Amino acid sequence: MRESVFLDGPKRRRKIQRFWILLSLSSVIAAAGVVGDSTATVIGAMIVAPMMLPIQGTMLATVLGDRRNLTLSLLMMIGGAAAAIAIGYAVGLLAASPITEQTNSQVAARATPGLIDLLAALATGAVGSIALVRKDISDTLPGVAIAISLVPPLVVVGIAAESGDLGSSIGSLILFIANVAAILGTGVVIMAIYRVQRWGRIGHQTPPPGTKAVNRKRSNIAIAGMLVLVAIPLSASTWITTTLNTQQATITQAARAWALTSNLDVISVDYVSALSYLVRITGGEQAPEVADLTDRLTAAGVDPSTVDVEWIPSVRVNAGD
C-alpha cells in the first residue's frame, strides 16, 4: 500500500512526474468536455485523473502515523486541486460564451450537490480503500475513478468562476471537498476493519529512519469534523432543492387544472429566483383572467404573489394556404 500511494522511495521523482503529467492532461480533457458539454469526454478525464493518489496517501499516512508522507500527500493534493482549477479557468477563457448552470448540463450536474452525492462518495471511497488493501479487487479502480469524480468538479470551479457563475463554482468546490472527506473517512474505517495500524504493530515492523509520528486521534477527529462540516451545506442544498421541486410540482398541477378549464395550454413552469416562479401559457384570443388560478394556488398552500403568468399569443394557420 505504501508503494501504491506514497510519493517516496527510489521512484519518487518518476511518481511525481507521472502525477503532474496525468493531472494536467486530465484537467484539459475534463475542461474541454465541460465546455463542449460532452459526458463521454468528462468520463474519459475521470479515468485518467490521478487525484486519488494523494488523497489515499493522506488517508494511509494518517492511519500509519507517518507525518512526512502526510505532509507530502496533503501538499500534492492541494497543489493538484489548485492546478486543475487554474486549467479550468484558462480553458473557460477560450469559450465563445459563458459556461453556466443554465447553459451547460455538466456544470448543472455539479453546481448543487446534495446528501445523495455524499452517500455515493462514501460508498465509492469504501470501494477504493478496499481495493487498496486487497489486490483481488484492484481491477475496480477505473470504476471508482469514474464514480468519485474528482477532477471534473475542480475544472468546473474554474470554468464557472471565469463565467461569473460563483454559485456553481462554490457548489462544485463543495462537491470536491465532500468527495475528499468521504475518501478519507471511509478509508480510515476500512483500514481499522482490516487492522492496518501504525508502525510497530504490523508484523513488528519498525518505522523508517527519520519518520515522525502523527497524532492519530487528532487526525481522525479532523477527518470526522470535515465530514460533518461538508454535510451541513449538502443538507441545506438538499432541503432547498426538495422544497423548490415540491413547490414547482404544486404550481404546475394548479396551472394545468386552471388551463384545462380556460382552454389554455401550459408551456412551462420555471423557477426564477427567490421563491419566484413563472408560468408560461398560450391559447385564447386575449390575456386570460388569473383569478381562478389565484384561488387554486391559495387552496394548494402557495402564495400567489410568488407566481407570475406570461401569456404567449398563438395563431394557427393551415400549411396548405
C-alpha positions in Angstrom: 0.0 0.0 0.0 2.9 2.4 0.8 4.3 1.7 -2.6 1.0 2.4 -4.3 0.1 5.7 -2.8 3.2 7.3 -1.2 5.4 9.6 -3.2 8.7 8.4 -1.6 11.3 5.8 -2.3 13.7 5.4 -5.2 10.9 6.1 -7.8 9.8 9.3 -6.1 10.8 11.6 -8.9 9.1 9.4 -11.5 5.9 9.2 -9.5 5.7 12.9 -9.1 6.3 13.5 -12.8 3.6 11.0 -13.7 1.2 12.7 -11.3 1.6 16.1 -12.8 1.5 14.9 -16.4 -1.7 12.9 -15.8 -3.3 15.7 -13.8 -2.6 18.4 -16.4 -3.8 16.3 -19.3 -6.9 15.0 -17.4 -7.8 18.6 -16.4 -7.6 19.7 -20.0 -9.7 16.8 -21.1 -12.3 17.4 -18.4 -12.4 21.2 -19.1 -12.8 20.5 -22.8 -15.6 18.0 -22.0 -17.4 20.5 -19.8 -17.1 23.4 -22.3 -18.3 21.0 -25.1 -21.0 19.6 -22.8 -19.7 16.1 -23.6 -20.4 13.4 -20.9 -18.2 10.9 -22.6 -15.2 13.2 -22.7 -15.6 14.1 -19.0 -15.8 10.3 -18.1 -12.5 9.8 -20.0 -10.9 12.5 -17.9 -12.1 10.8 -14.7 -10.3 7.6 -15.7 -7.0 9.4 -16.4 -7.2 11.7 -13.4 -4.6 10.8 -10.6 -6.2 12.7 -7.7 -7.0 9.5 -5.8 -3.3 9.0 -5.3 -2.5 11.9 -2.9 -5.9 11.6 -1.2 -5.4 7.9 -0.4 -1.8 8.8 0.6 -3.2 11.3 3.1 -5.5 8.7 4.5 -2.9 5.9 4.8 -0.3 8.3 6.3 -2.9 9.3 8.9 -3.5 5.6 9.7 0.2 4.8 9.9 1.0 8.0 11.7 3.6 8.9 9.1 4.0 12.7 9.3 6.4 13.1 6.4 4.2 11.3 3.9 1.1 13.0 5.3 2.6 16.4 4.6 3.8 15.4 1.1 0.4 13.9 0.2 -1.5 17.0 1.5 0.7 19.4 -0.4 0.3 17.3 -3.6 -3.5 17.2 -3.1 -3.8 20.9 -2.5 -1.4 21.8 -5.3 -3.2 19.4 -7.7 -6.6 20.9 -6.9 -5.3 24.4 -7.4 -3.7 23.4 -10.8 -7.0 21.8 -12.0 -9.0 24.9 -11.1 -6.5 27.1 -12.9 -6.6 25.0 -16.0 -10.4 25.1 -15.9 -10.3 28.9 -15.7 -7.9 29.1 -18.6 -10.0 26.8 -20.8 -13.0 28.9 -19.8 -11.4 31.9 -21.3 -11.4 30.2 -24.7 -15.1 29.6 -24.6 -17.2 31.7 -27.0 -20.0 32.2 -24.5 -20.3 32.0 -20.7 -20.5 28.4 -19.4 -23.0 28.5 -16.5 -25.5 26.2 -14.8 -28.3 27.5 -17.0 -26.4 26.8 -20.3 -24.4 23.7 -19.6 -25.6 20.3 -18.2 -22.1 19.4 -17.0 -22.0 22.5 -14.8 -25.6 22.0 -13.7 -24.8 18.4 -12.6 -22.1 19.6 -10.2 -23.5 23.0 -9.1 -25.9 21.9 -6.4 -24.6 18.8 -4.6 -26.8 17.1 -2.0 -26.7 14.4 0.6 -27.1 11.7 -2.0 -23.8 12.8 -3.5 -22.1 12.4 -0.1 -23.7 8.9 0.3 -22.4 7.9 -3.2 -19.0 9.3 -2.3 -18.8 7.4 1.0 -19.6 4.1 -0.8 -17.2 4.8 -3.6 -14.5 5.8 -1.2 -15.0 2.5 0.7 -14.6 0.5 -2.5 -11.4 2.5 -3.3 -9.9 1.7 0.1 -10.8 -2.0 -0.1 -9.2 -2.1 -3.5 -6.1 -0.6 -1.9 -6.0 -3.3 0.7 -7.0 -6.2 -1.4 -5.2 -6.8 -4.8 -8.0 -9.1 -6.0 -10.4 -6.1 -6.0 -7.9 -3.6 -7.6 -9.5 -4.1 -11.0 -12.4 -2.0 -9.8 -10.3 1.2 -9.6 -11.3 2.5 -13.0 -15.0 2.3 -11.9 -14.0 4.0 -8.6 -12.3 6.8 -10.6 -15.5 7.4 -12.6 -17.8 7.2 -9.6 -15.9 9.5 -7.3 -15.4 12.3 -9.9 -12.5 14.3 -8.5 -11.1 16.4 -11.4 -14.3 17.4 -13.2 -15.7 19.3 -10.2 -12.4 21.2 -9.9 -12.3 22.3 -13.5 -16.0 23.3 -13.2 -14.9 25.6 -10.3 -12.5 27.4 -12.6 -14.8 27.5 -15.6 -17.9 28.7 -13.7 -15.8 31.3 -11.9 -14.5 32.6 -15.2 -18.1 32.9 -16.4 -19.2 34.8 -13.3 -21.3 31.9 -12.0 -20.0 32.0 -8.5 -22.8 29.9 -7.1 -22.0 27.0 -9.4 -18.3 27.5 -8.7 -18.8 27.2 -4.9 -21.2 24.2 -5.3 -18.6 22.3 -7.4 -15.9 23.1 -4.8 -18.1 21.7 -2.0 -18.7 18.6 -4.1 -14.9 18.0 -4.4 -14.4 18.6 -0.7 -17.2 16.2 0.0 -15.6 13.5 -2.2 -12.2 14.1 -0.4 -13.8 13.9 3.0 -15.6 10.7 2.0 -12.4 9.0 0.8 -10.6 10.0 4.0 -13.4 9.0 6.3 -14.2 5.6 4.8 -10.5 4.9 4.3 -9.8 5.2 8.0 -12.7 2.9 8.8 -11.7 0.3 6.2 -8.1 0.3 7.5 -9.4 -0.2 11.0 -11.6 -3.2 9.8 -8.5 -4.7 8.1 -6.4 -3.9 11.2 -3.9 -1.8 9.4 -2.2 0.2 12.2 0.7 2.4 12.9 4.4 1.2 12.8 5.4 -1.4 15.3 2.1 -3.2 15.1 2.3 -4.6 11.6 4.4 -7.7 11.8 6.5 -6.0 14.4 8.0 -3.6 11.8 9.8 -0.5 12.8 9.4 2.9 11.2 11.9 4.1 8.6 14.7 6.4 10.0 13.5 9.9 10.4 9.8 9.0 10.4 7.8 11.3 12.7 4.6 10.1 14.1 1.2 11.8 13.6 -1.3 12.1 16.4 -3.9 9.7 15.0 -6.6 10.8 17.4 -6.4 14.4 16.3 -6.2 13.4 12.7 -9.3 11.2 12.9 -11.2 13.9 14.7 -10.2 16.4 12.0 -11.5 14.0 9.3 -14.7 13.4 11.2 -15.2 17.2 11.6 -14.5 17.7 7.9 -17.3 15.2 7.1 -19.7 17.0 9.4 -18.9 20.4 8.1 -19.4 19.2 4.5 -22.7 17.5 5.4 -24.2 20.9 6.6 -24.2 22.7 3.3 -25.2 19.5 1.5 -28.1 19.1 3.8 -29.2 22.7 3.3 -28.8 22.2 -0.5 -30.9 19.0 -0.4 -33.7 20.7 1.7 -33.8 23.7 -0.7 -33.9 21.6 -3.8 -36.6 19.4 -2.4 -38.7 22.4 -1.3 -38.4 24.1 -4.7 -39.2 20.9 -6.6 -42.3 20.3 -4.4 -43.4 23.9 -4.8 -42.9 23.7 -8.6 -44.9 20.5 -8.9 -47.8 22.0 -6.9 -47.8 25.1 -9.1 -47.7 23.0 -12.2 -50.7 20.9 -11.1 -52.7 24.1 -10.3 -51.8 25.8 -13.5 -52.7 22.8 -15.6 -56.1 22.4 -13.9 -56.8 26.1 -14.5 -55.6 25.9 -18.1 -57.9 22.9 -18.8 -61.0 24.9 -17.7 -59.9 28.1 -19.6 -59.0 26.5 -23.0 -55.3 27.2 -22.5 -52.1 25.2 -22.7 -49.3 25.3 -20.1 -45.9 25.7 -21.9 -43.7 25.5 -18.8 -43.5 26.3 -15.1 -40.0 27.6 -14.2 -38.3 28.6 -11.0 -36.9 32.1 -11.5 -35.3 33.3 -8.2 -36.0 33.9 -4.5 -39.0 31.5 -4.5 -40.5 33.2 -7.6 -42.0 31.1 -10.4 -43.0 31.9 -13.9 -46.0 30.1 -15.6 -45.9 30.3 -19.4 -49.2 29.7 -21.1 -50.6 30.0 -24.6 -54.0 29.9 -26.3 -57.1 32.1 -26.4 -57.5 35.4 -28.2 -56.6 37.7 -25.3 -54.8 37.6 -22.0 -56.7 35.3 -19.6 -58.1 36.2 -16.2 -56.0 34.7 -13.4 -58.5 34.9 -10.6 -59.2 31.2 -10.9 -55.5 30.3 -10.8 -55.1 32.6 -7.7 -57.8 30.6 -5.9 -56.3 27.3 -6.9 -52.8 28.3 -5.7 -54.2 29.6 -2.4 -56.1 26.3 -1.9 -52.9 24.4 -2.6 -50.9 26.4 0.0 -48.9 28.5 -2.5 -48.6 32.3 -2.1 -50.0 33.7 -5.4 -47.6 36.7 -5.2 -44.7 34.3 -5.9 -46.2 33.3 -9.2 -46.1 35.3 -12.4 -48.1 34.4 -15.5 -46.7 35.0 -19.0 -49.3 34.7 -21.8 -47.9 34.0 -25.3 -50.5 34.6 -28.1 -50.8 31.7 -30.6 -52.0 31.7 -34.2 -52.9 28.5 -36.1 -52.6 28.5 -39.9 -53.1 25.8 -42.4 -49.8 24.8 -44.2 -51.7 24.5 -47.5 -52.9 28.1 -47.5 
